[in-house]
């Protein structure tokens, strides 16, 4: 979780809950004890084997307080074919556990968000929710990208503060442009192994 102070506003940024309702409850309880003006949720919300419906239900009780964007695995749920579901036990559990309105809610979520002129939110990168904005994983483990590479991935985003998720690694990088990019880390799933774009561990 990342807390960003901008003038008089305080933002609590969370990401990558992955259906871990117990971790989410703890994070929301912590936020409640702080002087927070706005909560933002950066996606990958309900994909996970713990409690998709309970996670959705908890978020709905706070929906007026949270600005939410979608992540790549939110798309994976609502874009899944019958074959995808049959081949993935976790996905099968998620689809069976979630009510129709949860699927429709995920479909309605925006790809990104300019919270203000100064603050931009995305899940992965500003152009692709599958790209790690701050880390390169070609060696199989995450290495922070150089300044030029990150600026290139930011494309035309000029906001002073960019907040992202996706890698599950909490990190703040200050760029030569004066911009600050912060990754919130993961609420519910801090470490994982993936085979896309190649085999790597986070």
C-alpha positions as CSV (number, residue, x, y, z in Angstrom):
1,X,0.0,0.0,0.0
2,X,1.3,3.5,-0.9
3,X,0.3,6.8,0.7
4,X,0.8,9.8,-1.5
5,X,0.5,13.3,-0.2
6,X,-0.3,16.0,-2.7
7,X,-1.0,19.4,-1.2
8,X,-3.8,18.8,1.3
9,X,-4.9,15.5,-0.2
10,X,-3.8,12.1,0.9
11,X,-4.3,9.0,-1.3
12,X,-4.2,5.4,-0.2
13,X,-3.3,3.3,-3.3
14,X,-3.9,-0.4,-3.3
15,X,-3.5,-3.1,-6.0
16,X,-3.5,-6.8,-6.8
17,X,-5.9,-8.0,-4.1
18,X,-6.4,-11.3,-6.0
19,X,-9.5,-12.3,-4.0
20,X,-7.7,-12.2,-0.7
21,X,-10.5,-10.7,1.3
22,X,-8.7,-11.2,4.7
23,X,-5.7,-9.1,3.6
24,X,-8.1,-6.5,2.1
25,X,-10.0,-6.3,5.4
26,X,-6.7,-5.6,7.2
27,X,-5.6,-3.0,4.7
28,X,-9.0,-1.2,4.7
29,X,-8.9,-1.2,8.5
30,X,-5.5,0.4,8.5
31,X,-6.6,3.1,5.9
32,X,-9.5,3.9,8.2
33,X,-7.1,5.0,10.9
34,X,-5.3,7.4,8.6
35,X,-6.2,10.8,7.3
36,X,-7.0,9.6,3.8
37,X,-9.0,11.6,1.3
38,X,-9.2,9.1,-1.5
39,X,-8.6,5.4,-2.0
40,X,-7.5,4.1,-5.4
41,X,-7.6,0.4,-6.5
42,X,-5.3,-0.5,-9.4
43,X,-6.7,-3.8,-10.5
44,X,-6.3,-7.5,-10.4
45,X,-9.0,-7.6,-7.9
46,X,-11.0,-10.9,-7.9
47,X,-8.7,-13.4,-9.7
48,X,-7.5,-15.8,-7.0
49,X,-8.4,-19.0,-5.2
50,X,-9.4,-17.5,-1.9
51,X,-12.7,-15.6,-1.8
52,X,-13.7,-13.8,-5.0
53,X,-17.3,-13.1,-4.1
54,X,-16.5,-12.1,-0.5
55,X,-13.8,-9.7,-1.9
56,X,-16.3,-8.2,-4.3
57,X,-19.0,-7.8,-1.6
58,X,-16.5,-6.0,0.7
59,X,-15.4,-3.6,-2.0
60,X,-19.0,-2.8,-2.9
61,X,-19.5,-1.6,0.7
62,X,-16.8,1.0,0.0
63,X,-17.5,1.6,-3.7
64,X,-18.3,5.3,-3.1
65,X,-14.8,5.9,-1.5
66,X,-12.7,4.0,-4.0
67,X,-11.6,4.9,-7.6
68,X,-11.0,1.5,-9.3
69,X,-9.3,0.6,-12.6
70,X,-9.1,-2.9,-14.1
71,X,-6.1,-5.2,-14.3
72,X,-5.1,-7.9,-16.8
73,X,-6.5,-10.7,-14.6
74,X,-9.8,-8.9,-14.3
75,X,-10.0,-9.1,-18.1
76,X,-9.0,-12.7,-17.9
77,X,-12.1,-13.5,-15.9
78,X,-14.7,-11.8,-18.1
79,X,-12.9,-12.6,-21.4
80,X,-12.6,-16.3,-20.5
81,X,-14.0,-18.9,-23.0
82,X,-15.6,-22.2,-21.9
83,X,-12.3,-23.8,-23.0
84,X,-10.3,-21.4,-20.8
85,X,-12.4,-22.2,-17.8
86,X,-12.3,-25.9,-18.4
87,X,-8.5,-25.8,-18.5
88,X,-8.1,-23.7,-15.4
89,X,-9.4,-24.9,-12.0
90,X,-8.9,-21.5,-10.4
91,X,-10.7,-19.7,-13.1
92,X,-13.5,-22.3,-12.9
93,X,-13.8,-21.6,-9.2
94,X,-13.9,-17.9,-9.7
95,X,-16.5,-17.9,-12.4
96,X,-18.8,-20.2,-10.3
97,X,-18.3,-18.1,-7.2
98,X,-18.9,-14.7,-8.6
99,X,-22.4,-13.3,-9.2
100,X,-23.3,-11.8,-12.6
101,X,-23.1,-8.2,-11.3
102,X,-19.5,-8.8,-10.3
103,X,-18.6,-9.7,-13.8
104,X,-20.5,-6.7,-15.2
105,X,-18.7,-4.5,-12.7
106,X,-15.3,-5.6,-13.9
107,X,-16.3,-5.1,-17.5
108,X,-17.3,-1.5,-16.6
109,X,-13.9,-0.6,-15.1
110,X,-11.7,1.8,-17.0
111,X,-8.2,0.8,-18.3
112,X,-6.6,3.8,-16.6
113,X,-7.5,7.0,-14.8
114,X,-6.2,10.6,-14.6
115,X,-7.1,11.2,-11.0
116,X,-6.0,14.8,-11.4
117,X,-3.7,16.7,-13.7
118,X,-0.8,15.6,-11.4
119,X,-1.8,12.0,-10.7
120,X,-2.2,9.2,-13.2
121,X,-3.2,5.6,-12.5
122,X,-2.6,2.5,-14.5
123,X,-2.2,-1.2,-13.7
124,X,0.7,-2.2,-15.9
125,X,1.9,0.5,-18.2
126,X,-0.1,3.4,-19.8
127,X,-0.5,1.4,-23.0
128,X,-0.6,-2.3,-21.9
129,X,-1.9,-3.9,-18.7
130,X,0.5,-6.8,-19.2
131,X,3.7,-4.8,-19.3
132,X,5.7,-4.2,-16.2
133,X,6.4,-0.5,-16.1
134,X,9.3,-0.4,-13.6
135,X,10.9,-3.9,-13.9
136,X,12.5,-5.9,-16.7
137,X,12.3,-9.7,-16.2
138,X,14.4,-11.0,-19.1
139,X,16.9,-12.6,-16.7
140,X,14.0,-14.4,-14.9
141,X,14.1,-12.1,-11.9
142,X,13.0,-8.4,-11.7
143,X,15.5,-5.7,-12.4
144,X,14.6,-2.0,-12.3
145,X,14.5,-0.6,-15.8
146,X,16.7,2.3,-16.6
147,X,15.4,5.9,-16.8
148,X,15.2,6.0,-20.6
149,X,13.2,2.7,-20.7
150,X,10.7,3.8,-18.2
151,X,10.2,7.2,-19.8
152,X,9.6,5.4,-23.2
153,X,7.0,3.2,-21.6
154,X,5.2,6.2,-20.1
155,X,4.6,7.4,-23.7
156,X,2.9,10.8,-23.5
157,X,1.9,10.7,-19.8
158,X,3.1,14.0,-18.3
159,X,1.6,13.7,-14.8
160,X,4.0,14.4,-12.0
161,X,3.0,11.2,-10.1
162,X,2.3,7.8,-11.8
163,X,0.8,5.0,-9.7
164,X,0.9,1.5,-11.0
165,X,0.6,-2.1,-9.8
166,X,0.9,-5.5,-11.6
167,X,4.4,-6.6,-10.4
168,X,3.5,-7.0,-6.8
169,X,6.7,-5.2,-5.9
170,X,6.4,-2.0,-3.8
171,X,8.8,0.5,-5.3
172,X,9.3,4.3,-5.9
173,X,11.4,5.5,-8.8
174,X,12.2,9.2,-9.5
175,X,12.8,9.9,-13.1
176,X,15.0,12.5,-14.8
177,X,11.8,14.2,-16.0
178,X,11.0,15.0,-12.4
179,X,8.2,12.5,-12.4
180,X,7.7,10.0,-9.7
181,X,6.5,6.5,-10.4
182,X,5.3,4.4,-7.5
183,X,4.2,0.7,-7.5
184,X,1.9,-0.1,-4.5
185,X,2.9,-3.7,-4.2
186,X,0.2,-6.4,-3.7
187,X,-2.5,-6.5,-1.0
188,X,-3.2,-10.2,-1.3
189,X,-0.5,-12.1,-3.3
190,X,3.0,-10.8,-2.7
191,X,5.0,-13.4,-4.6
192,X,4.4,-15.4,-7.7
193,X,5.9,-17.2,-10.7
194,X,4.7,-16.6,-14.3
195,X,5.6,-17.8,-17.7
196,X,4.6,-14.7,-19.6
197,X,6.4,-13.0,-21.4
198,X,8.9,-15.6,-20.2
199,X,9.4,-17.7,-17.1
200,X,10.1,-15.4,-14.2
201,X,9.6,-15.0,-10.4
202,X,8.5,-11.9,-8.6
